[in-house]
């Protein structure tokens, strides 16, 4: 699992869950992979082991992991579940983006123009590499 960049506006255990979900989406973690023990993960990211325990319990509750006594905790998520998480995270990002743009007074047309311009810039940067 990767190092966390803490967001003070969000509970740390939720950030651990989100980090885990991002790793599933990126393919850094795959179904069947063993994840670090709660103690090892807590040491790695410098958080209280109880916080990691809460995150791991939630991951298991929502069906992303399973703990096998004496063996450890493993990724249980399947491709359908990973796809649904990916879509949910994308929707959350877009909701925040559109909410912020609306609060700044941008119209739908202006937002569309900005997005199209930025997508063209990104496309240019990719083809210039």
C-alpha positions as CSV (number, residue, x, y, z in Angstrom):
1,X,0.0,0.0,0.0
2,X,1.2,3.5,-0.7
3,X,2.1,6.4,1.6
4,X,-0.9,8.6,2.5
5,X,-1.1,12.3,1.9
6,X,-3.3,13.2,4.8
7,X,-6.4,15.4,4.2
8,X,-7.4,17.0,7.5
9,X,-11.0,17.3,6.3
10,X,-11.4,13.5,6.1
11,X,-11.1,10.8,8.7
12,X,-7.8,8.9,8.4
13,X,-9.5,5.5,8.3
14,X,-11.6,6.7,5.4
15,X,-8.4,7.8,3.6
16,X,-6.9,4.4,4.1
17,X,-10.0,2.8,2.6
18,X,-9.8,5.3,-0.4
19,X,-6.1,4.5,-0.9
20,X,-6.9,0.8,-0.9
21,X,-9.7,1.4,-3.5
22,X,-7.4,3.5,-5.7
23,X,-4.8,0.7,-5.7
24,X,-7.5,-1.8,-6.7
25,X,-8.6,0.5,-9.6
26,X,-5.0,1.0,-10.8
27,X,-4.2,-2.7,-10.5
28,X,-1.5,-2.2,-7.9
29,X,-3.6,-4.6,-5.8
30,X,-5.4,-7.6,-7.3
31,X,-7.9,-10.2,-6.1
32,X,-6.1,-12.7,-4.0
33,X,-3.2,-10.4,-3.0
34,X,-2.3,-10.4,0.7
35,X,-2.2,-7.0,2.3
36,X,0.1,-5.9,5.1
37,X,-0.9,-6.7,8.7
38,X,-2.6,-3.9,10.6
39,X,0.5,-3.4,12.7
40,X,2.8,-3.3,9.6
41,X,0.5,-0.9,7.8
42,X,0.2,1.4,10.8
43,X,4.0,1.6,11.1
44,X,4.4,2.2,7.4
45,X,2.0,5.2,7.3
46,X,2.6,6.4,10.9
47,X,-0.9,6.1,12.2
48,X,-2.5,4.6,15.3
49,X,-3.0,0.8,14.8
50,X,-6.6,1.3,16.0
51,X,-7.2,3.5,13.0
52,X,-5.9,0.9,10.7
53,X,-8.0,-1.7,12.4
54,X,-11.1,0.4,11.8
55,X,-10.3,0.7,8.1
56,X,-9.6,-3.0,7.7
57,X,-12.8,-3.9,9.5
58,X,-14.7,-1.6,7.1
59,X,-12.9,-3.0,4.1
60,X,-14.0,-6.5,5.2
61,X,-17.6,-5.3,6.0
62,X,-18.0,-4.0,2.4
63,X,-16.6,-7.1,0.9
64,X,-13.3,-5.9,-0.4
65,X,-11.1,-8.0,1.8
66,X,-11.3,-11.2,3.9
67,X,-9.3,-12.3,6.8
68,X,-8.2,-15.9,7.1
69,X,-7.3,-16.7,10.6
70,X,-3.6,-17.5,10.9
71,X,-2.8,-16.4,7.3
72,X,-3.7,-12.8,7.0
73,X,-6.0,-10.4,5.1
74,X,-6.5,-10.8,1.4
75,X,-8.1,-8.8,-1.4
76,X,-11.5,-10.4,-2.1
77,X,-12.9,-7.8,-4.6
78,X,-13.9,-9.0,-8.0
79,X,-13.7,-7.2,-11.3
80,X,-17.4,-6.1,-11.1
81,X,-16.9,-4.6,-7.7
82,X,-13.7,-2.9,-8.8
83,X,-15.5,-1.4,-11.8
84,X,-18.3,-0.1,-9.6
85,X,-15.8,1.5,-7.2
86,X,-14.0,3.2,-10.1
87,X,-17.3,4.6,-11.4
88,X,-18.3,5.8,-7.9
89,X,-15.0,7.5,-7.3
90,X,-15.2,9.2,-10.8
91,X,-18.7,10.4,-10.0
92,X,-17.6,11.8,-6.7
93,X,-14.8,13.7,-8.3
94,X,-17.1,15.1,-11.0
95,X,-19.7,16.1,-8.5
96,X,-17.1,18.1,-6.5
97,X,-15.7,19.6,-9.7
98,X,-19.1,20.8,-11.0
99,X,-20.2,22.0,-7.6
100,X,-17.0,24.1,-7.3
101,X,-17.3,25.5,-10.9
102,X,-21.0,26.4,-10.3
103,X,-20.1,28.1,-7.0
104,X,-17.6,30.2,-9.0
105,X,-20.4,31.2,-11.4
106,X,-19.4,29.2,-14.4
107,X,-22.2,28.2,-16.8
108,X,-22.5,24.8,-18.3
109,X,-21.3,26.1,-21.6
110,X,-18.2,27.8,-20.0
111,X,-17.4,24.6,-18.1
112,X,-17.7,22.6,-21.3
113,X,-15.4,25.0,-23.1
114,X,-12.8,24.8,-20.3
115,X,-12.9,21.1,-20.3
116,X,-12.6,20.8,-24.1
117,X,-9.6,23.2,-24.0
118,X,-7.9,21.3,-21.2
119,X,-8.5,18.0,-23.0
120,X,-6.9,19.3,-26.2
121,X,-4.0,20.6,-24.1
122,X,-3.6,17.1,-22.6
123,X,-3.8,15.4,-25.9
124,X,-1.1,17.8,-27.3
125,X,1.1,17.0,-24.3
126,X,0.7,13.3,-24.8
127,X,1.4,13.4,-28.6
128,X,4.5,15.7,-28.0
129,X,6.1,13.2,-25.6
